Amino acid sequence: MHIIKEFGLVQVYTGEGKGKTTAALGLAVRAVGHGFRVHMIQFMKGRCYAGELSVANKLAPLFTISQFGRGCKIASLIRQGYKKCTGCGDCFVKDRGPQKEDLEHAQLGLQEALDFMKGNACDILILDEIGNALRYKLVTVKQVIDLIKIKPPNMELVLTGRGIPEEICELADLVTEMKAAKHPFKKGVSSRRGIEY
């Protein structure tokens, strides 16, 4: 049976509000439901405890995720439900700025994106948190624009993250900006298992 594919656009989910990765994951699950192949490359996330990793294991080989970032030292305990994310920031680039390993991880993620494009290895390619990788100068705007330009015509490309630069948004076919109108963090509610991770 031949499935009609109408892919080939570039989508951007950006803005200060919550829900960018969640929107991309929703799109991924919908596409897998139609038998399409989705690959998500997560920048600045590594060996983490996010629920989407378990979903990808259950939906493989149609849905796969690669992570290119620092790991969390208590990820296995969080994944098992024994601990909660404390927001320590060890797994993320924070005030101390990016380190050499962060740059190496991001460049490996870009290389994987390039490999998937050259091999036409999926129908939808999601570059999750590419906005943060750009903000911390782990990848350049030119590198992302070059990826967009060599994208196979039948591959959907989704970019997520805060502060996606205007030059990239101009090349996109769809740009959704998440606006932060209200957030429970301001009431002291920390990240919740199954909701934020």
Backbone as JSON Lines, residues from 0, in Angstrom:
{"i":0,"aa":"M","n":[0.84,-1.18,0.0],"ca":[0.0,0.0,0.0],"c":[0.89,1.25,0.0]}
{"i":1,"aa":"H","n":[0.57,2.18,-0.85],"ca":[1.32,3.43,-0.93],"c":[0.6,4.51,-0.13]}
{"i":2,"aa":"I","n":[1.3,5.08,0.84],"ca":[0.73,6.14,1.66],"c":[1.08,7.48,1.03]}
{"i":3,"aa":"I","n":[0.08,8.29,0.8],"ca":[0.31,9.62,0.25],"c":[0.94,10.5,1.33]}
{"i":4,"aa":"K","n":[2.09,11.1,0.98],"ca":[2.79,12.0,1.89],"c":[2.66,13.42,1.37]}
{"i":5,"aa":"E","n":[2.33,14.32,2.26],"ca":[2.24,15.73,1.89],"c":[3.2,16.54,2.75]}
{"i":6,"aa":"F","n":[4.38,15.99,2.98],"ca":[5.36,16.64,3.84],"c":[6.29,17.53,3.01]}
{"i":7,"aa":"G","n":[7.06,18.34,3.71],"ca":[8.07,19.14,3.05],"c":[8.17,20.55,3.58]}
{"i":8,"aa":"L","n":[7.36,20.9,4.58],"ca":[7.39,22.26,5.12],"c":[8.36,22.37,6.29]}
{"i":9,"aa":"V","n":[8.64,23.61,6.66],"ca":[9.48,23.91,7.83],"c":[8.58,24.57,8.87]}
{"i":10,"aa":"Q","n":[8.55,23.99,10.07],"ca":[7.73,24.51,11.16],"c":[8.64,25.0,12.29]}
{"i":11,"aa":"V","n":[8.23,26.08,12.93],"ca":[8.96,26.62,14.08],"c":[7.99,26.8,15.23]}
{"i":12,"aa":"Y","n":[8.37,26.25,16.41],"ca":[7.64,26.51,17.65],"c":[8.61,27.25,18.57]}
{"i":13,"aa":"T","n":[8.31,28.51,18.85],"ca":[9.22,29.35,19.62],"c":[8.43,30.17,20.64]}
{"i":14,"aa":"G","n":[9.09,31.07,21.32],"ca":[8.43,31.94,22.28],"c":[8.8,31.61,23.71]}
{"i":15,"aa":"E","n":[8.37,32.45,24.63],"ca":[8.7,32.32,26.05],"c":[7.77,31.38,26.79]}
{"i":16,"aa":"G","n":[6.68,30.99,26.18],"ca":[5.7,30.14,26.85],"c":[6.05,28.66,26.8]}
{"i":17,"aa":"K","n":[5.39,27.91,27.67],"ca":[5.55,26.46,27.76],"c":[4.84,25.79,26.59]}
{"i":18,"aa":"G","n":[5.36,24.67,26.14],"ca":[4.62,23.86,25.18],"c":[5.27,23.64,23.83]}
{"i":19,"aa":"K","n":[6.48,24.12,23.64],"ca":[7.13,23.98,22.33],"c":[7.5,22.54,22.03]}
{"i":20,"aa":"T","n":[8.21,21.91,22.94],"ca":[8.56,20.49,22.77],"c":[7.29,19.64,22.79]}
{"i":21,"aa":"T","n":[6.36,19.98,23.66],"ca":[5.11,19.23,23.76],"c":[4.36,19.26,22.43]}
{"i":22,"aa":"A","n":[4.31,20.41,21.77],"ca":[3.64,20.52,20.47],"c":[4.33,19.64,19.44]}
{"i":23,"aa":"A","n":[5.66,19.65,19.44],"ca":[6.4,18.82,18.48],"c":[6.16,17.33,18.75]}
{"i":24,"aa":"L","n":[6.09,16.96,20.03],"ca":[5.82,15.56,20.38],"c":[4.41,15.15,19.97]}
{"i":25,"aa":"G","n":[3.45,16.04,20.12],"ca":[2.09,15.75,19.67],"c":[2.04,15.51,18.18]}
{"i":26,"aa":"L","n":[2.75,16.34,17.42],"ca":[2.84,16.16,15.97],"c":[3.48,14.81,15.65]}
{"i":27,"aa":"A","n":[4.53,14.44,16.4],"ca":[5.22,13.16,16.18],"c":[4.29,11.98,16.4]}
{"i":28,"aa":"V","n":[3.55,12.01,17.5],"ca":[2.64,10.9,17.8],"c":[1.55,10.79,16.73]}
{"i":29,"aa":"R","n":[1.02,11.92,16.3],"ca":[0.01,11.91,15.24],"c":[0.58,11.29,13.96]}
{"i":30,"aa":"A","n":[1.79,11.69,13.59],"ca":[2.4,11.18,12.36],"c":[2.65,9.67,12.44]}
{"i":31,"aa":"V","n":[3.15,9.21,13.59],"ca":[3.38,7.79,13.79],"c":[2.07,7.02,13.66]}
{"i":32,"aa":"G","n":[0.98,7.62,14.13],"ca":[-0.33,6.99,14.0],"c":[-0.73,6.75,12.56]}
{"i":33,"aa":"H","n":[-0.13,7.5,11.64],"ca":[-0.39,7.31,10.21],"c":[0.7,6.49,9.53]}
{"i":34,"aa":"G","n":[1.63,5.96,10.33],"ca":[2.67,5.11,9.77],"c":[3.9,5.84,9.27]}
{"i":35,"aa":"F","n":[4.07,7.12,9.63],"ca":[5.22,7.88,9.18],"c":[6.38,7.75,10.16]}
{"i":36,"aa":"R","n":[7.6,7.94,9.64],"ca":[8.82,7.83,10.45],"c":[9.21,9.21,10.97]}
{"i":37,"aa":"V","n":[9.4,9.29,12.28],"ca":[9.76,10.56,12.92],"c":[11.04,10.36,13.73]}
{"i":38,"aa":"H","n":[11.95,11.3,13.58],"ca":[13.16,11.29,14.4],"c":[13.29,12.65,15.07]}
{"i":39,"aa":"M","n":[13.52,12.63,16.39],"ca":[13.71,13.86,17.16],"c":[15.15,13.91,17.65]}
{"i":40,"aa":"I","n":[15.82,15.01,17.36],"ca":[17.16,15.26,17.88],"c":[17.01,16.32,18.97]}
{"i":41,"aa":"Q","n":[17.35,15.94,20.2],"ca":[17.23,16.87,21.32],"c":[18.59,17.49,21.63]}
{"i":42,"aa":"F","n":[18.68,18.8,21.42],"ca":[19.88,19.54,21.74],"c":[19.85,19.93,23.22]}
{"i":43,"aa":"M","n":[21.03,19.92,23.84],"ca":[21.2,20.34,25.22],"c":[20.42,19.46,26.2]}
{"i":44,"aa":"K","n":[20.14,18.24,25.8],"ca":[19.5,17.26,26.68],"c":[20.26,15.95,26.5]}
{"i":45,"aa":"G","n":[20.64,15.32,27.6],"ca":[21.38,14.08,27.48],"c":[21.12,13.15,28.65]}
{"i":46,"aa":"R","n":[20.93,11.88,28.38],"ca":[20.68,10.87,29.41],"c":[19.67,11.38,30.43]}
{"i":47,"aa":"C","n":[18.63,11.97,29.95],"ca":[17.67,12.55,30.89],"c":[16.53,11.59,31.15]}
{"i":48,"aa":"Y","n":[15.57,12.05,31.88],"ca":[14.5,11.24,32.43],"c":[13.15,11.59,31.8]}
{"i":49,"aa":"A","n":[13.15,12.31,30.72],"ca":[11.9,12.78,30.12],"c":[11.04,11.62,29.64]}
{"i":50,"aa":"G","n":[9.74,11.75,29.84],"ca":[8.79,10.71,29.48],"c":[8.8,10.36,28.0]}
{"i":51,"aa":"E","n":[9.17,11.33,27.15],"ca":[9.17,11.04,25.72],"c":[10.17,9.96,25.32]}
{"i":52,"aa":"L","n":[11.2,9.75,26.14],"ca":[12.17,8.69,25.83],"c":[11.51,7.32,25.94]}
{"i":53,"aa":"S","n":[10.66,7.14,26.94],"ca":[9.94,5.87,27.09],"c":[8.94,5.68,25.96]}
{"i":54,"aa":"V","n":[8.28,6.76,25.57],"ca":[7.33,6.69,24.45],"c":[8.05,6.28,23.18]}
{"i":55,"aa":"A","n":[9.2,6.89,22.93],"ca":[9.96,6.56,21.73],"c":[10.35,5.09,21.72]}
{"i":56,"aa":"N","n":[10.74,4.55,22.88],"ca":[11.08,3.13,22.95],"c":[9.89,2.26,22.57]}
{"i":57,"aa":"K","n":[8.69,2.68,22.98],"ca":[7.48,1.91,22.68],"c":[7.04,2.06,21.23]}
{"i":58,"aa":"L","n":[7.34,3.21,20.63],"ca":[6.9,3.48,19.26],"c":[7.98,3.2,18.21]}
{"i":59,"aa":"A","n":[9.16,2.82,18.65],"ca":[10.24,2.5,17.7],"c":[9.81,1.31,16.85]}
{"i":60,"aa":"P","n":[10.21,1.24,15.61],"ca":[11.19,2.09,14.93],"c":[10.58,3.32,14.25]}
{"i":61,"aa":"L","n":[9.26,3.52,14.36],"ca":[8.67,4.68,13.69],"c":[9.01,6.0,14.37]}
{"i":62,"aa":"F","n":[9.26,5.97,15.68],"ca":[9.62,7.19,16.4],"c":[10.88,6.94,17.19]}
{"i":63,"aa":"T","n":[11.91,7.74,16.93],"ca":[13.19,7.6,17.62],"c":[13.65,8.97,18.11]}
{"i":64,"aa":"I","n":[14.45,8.95,19.17],"ca":[15.0,10.18,19.74],"c":[16.48,9.98,20.01]}
{"i":65,"aa":"S","n":[17.27,10.99,19.65],"ca":[18.69,11.06,20.01],"c":[18.88,12.29,20.87]}
{"i":66,"aa":"Q","n":[19.73,12.18,21.88],"ca":[20.0,13.32,22.75],"c":[21.46,13.74,22.65]}
{"i":67,"aa":"F","n":[21.67,15.03,22.59],"ca":[23.01,15.59,22.49],"c":[23.18,16.69,23.52]}
{"i":68,"aa":"G","n":[23.52,16.29,24.74],"ca":[23.7,17.25,25.81],"c":[24.2,16.58,27.06]}
{"i":69,"aa":"R","n":[24.31,17.36,28.1],"ca":[24.79,16.85,29.39],"c":[23.77,15.9,29.99]}
{"i":70,"aa":"G","n":[24.26,14.98,30.78],"ca":[23.37,14.04,31.45],"c":[23.05,14.48,32.87]}
{"i":71,"aa":"C","n":[22.0,13.89,33.4],"ca":[21.6,14.14,34.78],"c":[22.13,12.99,35.63]}
{"i":72,"aa":"K","n":[22.8,13.33,36.71],"ca":[23.42,12.28,37.53],"c":[22.4,11.43,38.3]}
{"i":73,"aa":"I","n":[21.17,11.92,38.44],"ca":[20.16,11.12,39.13],"c":[19.0,10.74,38.19]}
{"i":74,"aa":"A","n":[19.27,10.74,36.89],"ca":[18.22,10.47,35.9],"c":[17.51,9.14,36.13]}
{"i":75,"aa":"S","n":[18.27,8.1,36.44],"ca":[17.63,6.78,36.61],"c":[16.69,6.78,37.81]}
{"i":76,"aa":"L","n":[17.05,7.48,38.87],"ca":[16.19,7.56,40.06],"c":[14.92,8.38,39.77]}
{"i":77,"aa":"I","n":[15.07,9.44,38.98],"ca":[13.92,10.25,38.6],"c":[13.0,9.43,37.7]}
{"i":78,"aa":"R","n":[13.59,8.73,36.73],"ca":[12.81,7.91,35.79],"c":[12.0,6.85,36.54]}
{"i":79,"aa":"Q","n":[12.58,6.28,37.59],"ca":[11.89,5.24,38.37],"c":[10.9,5.82,39.37]}
{"i":80,"aa":"G","n":[10.89,7.12,39.55],"ca":[9.94,7.76,40.45],"c":[10.41,7.91,41.89]}
{"i":81,"aa":"Y","n":[11.68,7.61,42.15],"ca":[12.2,7.71,43.52],"c":[12.66,9.11,43.88]}
{"i":82,"aa":"K","n":[13.01,9.89,42.88],"ca":[13.48,11.26,43.11],"c":[12.71,12.19,42.19]}
{"i":83,"aa":"K","n":[12.84,13.47,42.46],"ca":[12.21,14.51,41.66],"c":[13.3,15.45,41.16]}
{"i":84,"aa":"C","n":[13.12,15.99,39.98],"ca":[14.07,16.97,39.47],"c":[14.12,18.15,40.43]}
{"i":85,"aa":"T","n":[15.32,18.51,40.84],"ca":[15.48,19.62,41.79],"c":[15.79,20.94,41.08]}
{"i":86,"aa":"G","n":[16.0,20.87,39.78],"ca":[16.34,22.07,39.03],"c":[17.76,22.54,39.29]}
{"i":87,"aa":"C","n":[18.65,21.62,39.65],"ca":[20.03,21.99,39.99],"c":[20.78,22.6,38.79]}
{"i":88,"aa":"G","n":[20.38,22.22,37.6],"ca":[20.99,22.8,36.41],"c":[22.25,22.12,35.93]}
{"i":89,"aa":"D","n":[22.71,21.06,36.61],"ca":[23.92,20.36,36.16],"c":[23.76,19.79,34.75]}
{"i":90,"aa":"C","n":[22.54,19.45,34.38],"ca":[22.31,18.85,33.06],"c":[22.07,19.9,31.99]}
{"i":91,"aa":"F","n":[22.16,21.18,32.35],"ca":[21.82,22.23,31.4],"c":[22.83,23.37,31.49]}
{"i":92,"aa":"V","n":[23.05,24.02,30.39],"ca":[23.93,25.19,30.37],"c":[23.2,26.31,31.09]}
{"i":93,"aa":"K","n":[23.79,26.81,32.15],"ca":[23.15,27.92,32.89],"c":[24.11,29.1,32.95]}
{"i":94,"aa":"D","n":[24.13,29.76,34.07],"ca":[24.89,31.0,34.21],"c":[26.38,30.85,33.94]}
{"i":95,"aa":"R","n":[26.94,29.67,34.24],"ca":[28.39,29.51,34.03],"c":[28.76,29.44,32.55]}
{"i":96,"aa":"G","n":[27.75,29.35,31.71],"ca":[27.98,29.37,30.27],"c":[28.34,28.01,29.71]}
{"i":97,"aa":"P","n":[28.32,27.92,28.39],"ca":[28.61,26.64,27.74],"c":[30.06,26.23,27.9]}
{"i":98,"aa":"Q","n":[30.27,24.93,27.98],"ca":[31.61,24.36,28.06],"c":[31.95,23.72,26.71]}
{"i":99,"aa":"K","n":[33.19,23.3,26.56],"ca":[33.64,22.66,25.32],"c":[32.77,21.45,24.98]}
{"i":100,"aa":"E","n":[32.4,20.66,25.99],"ca":[31.59,19.47,25.74],"c":[30.21,19.85,25.19]}
{"i":101,"aa":"D","n":[29.65,20.99,25.6],"ca":[28.36,21.42,25.11],"c":[28.42,21.71,23.62]}
{"i":102,"aa":"L","n":[29.5,22.38,23.21],"ca":[29.71,22.68,21.79],"c":[29.87,21.39,21.0]}
{"i":103,"aa":"E","n":[30.65,20.45,21.51],"ca":[30.85,19.17,20.82],"c":[29.54,18.41,20.67]}
{"i":104,"aa":"H","n":[28.74,18.38,21.74],"ca":[27.46,17.67,21.68],"c":[26.55,18.29,20.62]}
{"i":105,"aa":"A","n":[26.46,19.61,20.61],"ca":[25.58,20.29,19.66],"c":[26.03,20.05,18.22]}
{"i":106,"aa":"Q","n":[27.34,20.07,17.98],"ca":[27.83,19.84,16.63],"c":[27.57,18.39,16.18]}
{"i":107,"aa":"L","n":[27.65,17.45,17.13],"ca":[27.29,16.06,16.81],"c":[25.8,15.96,16.45]}
{"i":108,"aa":"G","n":[24.97,16.7,17.17],"ca":[23.54,16.72,16.85],"c":[23.27,17.27,15.47]}
{"i":109,"aa":"L","n":[23.98,18.35,15.11],"ca":[23.85,18.91,13.75],"c":[24.29,17.9,12.69]}
{"i":110,"aa":"Q","n":[25.37,17.19,12.97],"ca":[25.85,16.19,12.03],"c":[24.82,15.08,11.84]}
{"i":111,"aa":"E","n":[24.19,14.68,12.94],"ca":[23.15,13.65,12.81],"c":[21.99,14.15,11.97]}
{"i":112,"aa":"A","n":[21.59,15.41,12.17],"ca":[20.52,15.99,11.35],"c":[20.9,15.94,9.87]}
{"i":113,"aa":"L","n":[22.13,16.3,9.58],"ca":[22.62,16.27,8.21],"c":[22.58,14.85,7.65]}
{"i":114,"aa":"D","n":[23.01,13.88,8.45],"ca":[23.0,12.48,8.02],"c":[21.58,12.0,7.73]}
{"i":115,"aa":"F","n":[20.64,12.37,8.59],"ca":[19.24,11.97,8.37],"c":[18.7,12.6,7.09]}
{"i":116,"aa":"M","n":[19.09,13.85,6.83],"ca":[18.63,14.51,5.61],"c":[19.25,13.86,4.37]}
{"i":117,"aa":"K","n":[20.54,13.64,4.42],"ca":[21.22,13.04,3.25],"c":[20.69,11.65,2.95]}
{"i":118,"aa":"G","n":[20.36,10.9,4.01],"ca":[19.85,9.55,3.81],"c":[18.34,9.48,3.67]}
{"i":119,"aa":"N","n":[17.68,10.65,3.73],"ca":[16.22,10.71,3.7],"c":[15.64,9.64,4.64]}
{"i":120,"aa":"A","n":[16.2,9.61,5.86],"ca":[15.96,8.52,6.8],"c":[14.7,8.66,7.64]}
{"i":121,"aa":"C","n":[13.95,9.75,7.46],"ca":[12.69,9.9,8.19],"c":[11.78,10.82,7.39]}
{"i":122,"aa":"D","n":[10.52,10.83,7.77],"ca":[9.55,11.71,7.12],"c":[9.47,13.06,7.82]}
{"i":123,"aa":"I","n":[9.64,13.04,9.15],"ca":[9.63,14.27,9.94],"c":[10.88,14.28,10.81]}
{"i":124,"aa":"L","n":[11.63,15.36,10.74],"ca":[12.83,15.53,11.56],"c":[12.58,16.71,12.49]}
{"i":125,"aa":"I","n":[12.7,16.46,13.8],"ca":[12.47,17.49,14.8],"c":[13.8,17.86,15.46]}
{"i":126,"aa":"L","n":[14.15,19.13,15.41],"ca":[15.35,19.63,16.09],"c":[14.88,20.35,17.35]}
{"i":127,"aa":"D","n":[14.77,19.58,18.42],"ca":[14.22,20.08,19.68],"c":[15.26,20.9,20.43]}
{"i":128,"aa":"E","n":[14.85,22.06,20.9],"ca":[15.72,22.99,21.64],"c":[16.86,23.56,20.8]}
{"i":129,"aa":"I","n":[16.68,23.58,19.49],"ca":[17.69,24.2,18.63],"c":[17.77,25.71,18.95]}
{"i":130,"aa":"G","n":[16.66,26.28,19.42],"ca":[16.66,27.69,19.8],"c":[17.63,27.97,20.93]}
{"i":131,"aa":"N","n":[17.66,27.09,21.94],"ca":[18.61,27.27,23.04],"c":[20.04,27.05,22.57]}
{"i":132,"aa":"A","n":[20.24,26.07,21.69],"ca":[21.58,25.83,21.15],"c":[22.07,27.06,20.38]}
{"i":133,"aa":"L","n":[21.17,27.73,19.69],"ca":[21.53,28.97,18.99],"c":[21.83,30.08,19.99]}
{"i":134,"aa":"R","n":[21.0,30.19,21.02],"ca":[21.17,31.25,22.01],"c":[22.52,31.16,22.72]}
{"i":135,"aa":"Y","n":[22.96,29.93,23.0],"ca":[24.23,29.73,23.68],"c":[25.4,29.61,22.7]}
{"i":136,"aa":"K","n":[25.12,29.87,21.42],"ca":[26.16,29.86,20.38],"c":[26.85,28.5,20.23]}
{"i":137,"aa":"L","n":[26.08,27.43,20.46],"ca":[26.59,26.07,20.25],"c":[26.44,25.68,18.79]}
{"i":138,"aa":"V","n":[25.51,26.31,18.11],"ca":[25.35,26.2,16.66],"c":[25.15,27.62,16.14]}
{"i":139,"aa":"T","n":[25.35,27.81,14.86],"ca":[25.19,29.14,14.29],"c":[23.91,29.22,13.47]}
{"i":140,"aa":"V","n":[23.44,30.43,13.28],"ca":[22.27,30.66,12.43],"c":[22.56,30.14,11.03]}
{"i":141,"aa":"K","n":[23.77,30.37,10.54],"ca":[24.14,29.9,9.2],"c":[24.04,28.38,9.1]}
{"i":142,"aa":"Q","n":[24.48,27.67,10.13],"ca":[24.4,26.21,10.1],"c":[22.96,25.73,10.0]}
{"i":143,"aa":"V","n":[22.07,26.38,10.73],"ca":[20.66,25.98,10.69],"c":[20.04,26.34,9.35]}
{"i":144,"aa":"I","n":[20.36,27.51,8.84],"ca":[19.85,27.91,7.52],"c":[20.35,26.95,6.45]}
{"i":145,"aa":"D","n":[21.62,26.56,6.53],"ca":[22.16,25.6,5.56],"c":[21.42,24.27,5.62]}
{"i":146,"aa":"L","n":[21.06,23.83,6.84],"ca":[20.27,22.59,6.98],"c":[18.91,22.74,6.3]}
{"i":147,"aa":"I","n":[18.26,23.87,6.53],"ca":[16.95,24.11,5.93],"c":[17.06,24.05,4.41]}
{"i":148,"aa":"K","n":[18.12,24.62,3.88],"ca":[18.29,24.68,2.42],"c":[18.55,23.32,1.78]}
{"i":149,"aa":"I","n":[19.15,22.38,2.53],"ca":[19.42,21.06,1.92],"c":[18.39,20.0,2.32]}
{"i":150,"aa":"K","n":[17.38,20.42,3.07],"ca":[16.34,19.49,3.49],"c":[15.7,18.84,2.27]}
{"i":151,"aa":"P","n":[15.53,17.51,2.31],"ca":[14.84,16.87,1.18],"c":[13.44,17.47,1.01]}
{"i":152,"aa":"P","n":[12.98,17.6,-0.22],"ca":[11.69,18.27,-0.45],"c":[10.5,17.56,0.19]}
{"i":153,"aa":"N","n":[10.62,16.27,0.48],"ca":[9.5,15.54,1.06],"c":[9.66,15.29,2.57]}
{"i":154,"aa":"M","n":[10.59,16.01,3.21],"ca":[10.8,15.86,4.64],"c":[10.28,17.1,5.37]}
{"i":155,"aa":"E","n":[9.46,16.89,6.4],"ca":[8.99,17.97,7.26],"c":[10.08,18.24,8.3]}
{"i":156,"aa":"L","n":[10.41,19.5,8.51],"ca":[11.43,19.87,9.49],"c":[10.78,20.75,10.54]}
{"i":157,"aa":"V","n":[10.95,20.37,11.81],"ca":[10.36,21.1,12.93],"c":[11.48,21.59,13.84]}
{"i":158,"aa":"L","n":[11.47,22.88,14.14],"ca":[12.47,23.5,15.01],"c":[11.77,24.03,16.25]}
{"i":159,"aa":"T","n":[12.31,23.7,17.44],"ca":[11.72,24.22,18.67],"c":[12.75,24.99,19.48]}
{"i":160,"aa":"G","n":[12.26,25.83,20.37],"ca":[13.14,26.53,21.3],"c":[12.85,28.01,21.36]}
{"i":161,"aa":"R","n":[13.2,28.6,22.48],"ca":[13.02,30.03,22.67],"c":[13.93,30.8,21.73]}
{"i":162,"aa":"G","n":[13.45,31.94,21.31],"ca":[14.29,32.89,20.6],"c":[14.83,32.43,19.27]}
{"i":163,"aa":"I","n":[14.06,31.67,18.51],"ca":[14.51,31.29,17.16],"c":[14.67,32.59,16.37]}
{"i":164,"aa":"P","n":[15.86,32.84,15.81],"ca":[16.13,34.11,15.12],"c":[15.21,34.36,13.92]}
{"i":165,"aa":"E","n":[14.97,35.63,13.66],"ca":[14.07,36.06,12.6],"c":[14.49,35.5,11.23]}
{"i":166,"aa":"E","n":[15.81,35.42,10.98],"ca":[16.28,34.92,9.68],"c":[15.78,33.49,9.44]}
{"i":167,"aa":"I","n":[15.7,32.7,10.5],"ca":[15.22,31.32,10.38],"c":[13.7,31.32,10.26]}
{"i":168,"aa":"C","n":[13.03,32.15,11.05],"ca":[11.57,32.23,10.98],"c":[11.1,32.66,9.59]}
{"i":169,"aa":"E","n":[11.86,33.53,8.94],"ca":[11.49,33.97,7.6],"c":[11.5,32.82,6.6]}
{"i":170,"aa":"L","n":[12.38,31.84,6.79],"ca":[12.45,30.68,5.89],"c":[11.38,29.64,6.19]}
{"i":171,"aa":"A","n":[10.79,29.72,7.38],"ca":[9.81,28.72,7.8],"c":[8.47,28.96,7.11]}
{"i":172,"aa":"D","n":[7.7,27.87,7.0],"ca":[6.36,27.95,6.44],"c":[5.32,28.18,7.52]}
{"i":173,"aa":"L","n":[5.63,27.74,8.75],"ca":[4.73,27.91,9.89],"c":[5.57,28.34,11.07]}
{"i":174,"aa":"V","n":[5.15,29.4,11.73],"ca":[5.81,29.85,12.95],"c":[4.74,30.04,14.01]}
{"i":175,"aa":"T","n":[4.88,29.31,15.11],"ca":[3.97,29.46,16.24],"c":[4.77,29.97,17.42]}
{"i":176,"aa":"E","n":[4.29,31.07,17.99],"ca":[4.98,31.64,19.14],"c":[4.15,31.38,20.4]}
{"i":177,"aa":"M","n":[4.74,30.62,21.33],"ca":[4.08,30.34,22.59],"c":[4.26,31.55,23.52]}
{"i":178,"aa":"K","n":[3.17,32.06,24.01],"ca":[3.22,33.24,24.88],"c":[2.98,32.82,26.33]}
{"i":179,"aa":"A","n":[3.8,33.31,27.23],"ca":[3.65,33.0,28.64],"c":[2.7,34.0,29.28]}
{"i":180,"aa":"A","n":[1.44,33.61,29.44],"ca":[0.46,34.48,30.09],"c":[0.4,34.21,31.59]}
{"i":181,"aa":"K","n":[0.61,32.93,31.97],"ca":[0.54,32.54,33.37],"c":[1.28,31.21,33.48]}
{"i":182,"aa":"H","n":[2.01,31.0,34.56],"ca":[2.74,29.75,34.75],"c":[2.77,29.39,36.23]}
{"i":183,"aa":"P","n":[2.55,28.1,36.58],"ca":[2.57,27.71,38.0],"c":[3.94,27.86,38.66]}
{"i":184,"aa":"F","n":[5.02,27.97,37.89],"ca":[6.34,28.19,38.47],"c":[6.33,29.43,39.35]}
{"i":185,"aa":"K","n":[5.55,30.45,38.93],"ca":[5.51,31.71,39.69],"c":[4.86,31.53,41.05]}
{"i":186,"aa":"K","n":[4.11,30.45,41.22],"ca":[3.5,30.13,42.52],"c":[4.37,29.15,43.29]}
{"i":187,"aa":"G","n":[5.54,28.84,42.76],"ca":[6.44,27.92,43.44],"c":[6.24,26.46,43.08]}
{"i":188,"aa":"V","n":[5.41,26.17,42.07],"ca":[5.2,24.78,41.63],"c":[6.37,24.41,40.72]}
{"i":189,"aa":"S","n":[7.14,23.4,41.1],"ca":[8.29,23.0,40.29],"c":[7.85,22.04,39.18]}
{"i":190,"aa":"S","n":[8.79,21.65,38.34],"ca":[8.51,20.72,37.24],"c":[7.88,19.44,37.77]}
{"i":191,"aa":"R","n":[6.84,18.98,37.06],"ca":[6.11,17.8,37.5],"c":[6.29,16.64,36.55]}
{"i":192,"aa":"R","n":[6.51,15.47,37.12],"ca":[6.68,14.23,36.36],"c":[5.42,13.99,35.52]}
{"i":193,"aa":"G","n":[5.62,13.73,34.23],"ca":[4.5,13.46,33.35],"c":[3.83,14.71,32.79]}
{"i":194,"aa":"I","n":[4.2,15.87,33.28],"ca":[3.65,17.12,32.77],"c":[4.76,17.96,32.11]}
{"i":195,"aa":"E","n":[5.79,18.31,32.9],"ca":[6.91,19.07,32.34],"c":[8.04,18.17,31.87]}
{"i":196,"aa":"Y","n":[8.1,16.94,32.35],"ca":[9.15,16.02,31.9],"c":[8.64,14.6,31.9]}
